[in-house]
Amino acid sequence: MPTPDHWLLWALLSAVFAALTAVLAKLGVKDVDADLAMALRTLVVTALVVPLVWITGKWTNPLQLPARTLGYLVLSALATGASWLCYFRALQVGEAFRVAPVDKLSVVLVAVFAFFLLGERPSPKDWLGIGLMVAGLLLLVIRKG
């Protein structure tokens, strides 16, 4: 299990794989419906992750989880599915170098949601960094008239 002091390594690896996801998905949705592409991606992820969890001995009966935990995980899965559907449709018609950063507006929204829903309190320096992300995003999406 990852230790708290290794969060940055895992986050950087996540960023690398997310970047590859955007580029490879853009190539993959070229000649196929975006919803079908997302469904195929989901099947591959499931085919990889479920055996990994099983082989490593981490599988437990999901129905034995606390109802609150299961509810949040189901809601998270629904949000993930909605996000992926929208992401693949955006990639099909938009430029990957623009779509991916707009998708990563989620980073800013996580900070806002975490503030209101989780009681997390970013420092002023953190908020400045979050604001700079928004500024960078605006530079990418605002077109000269």
Beta strands, then each sheet from edge to edge (+ up, - down):
end
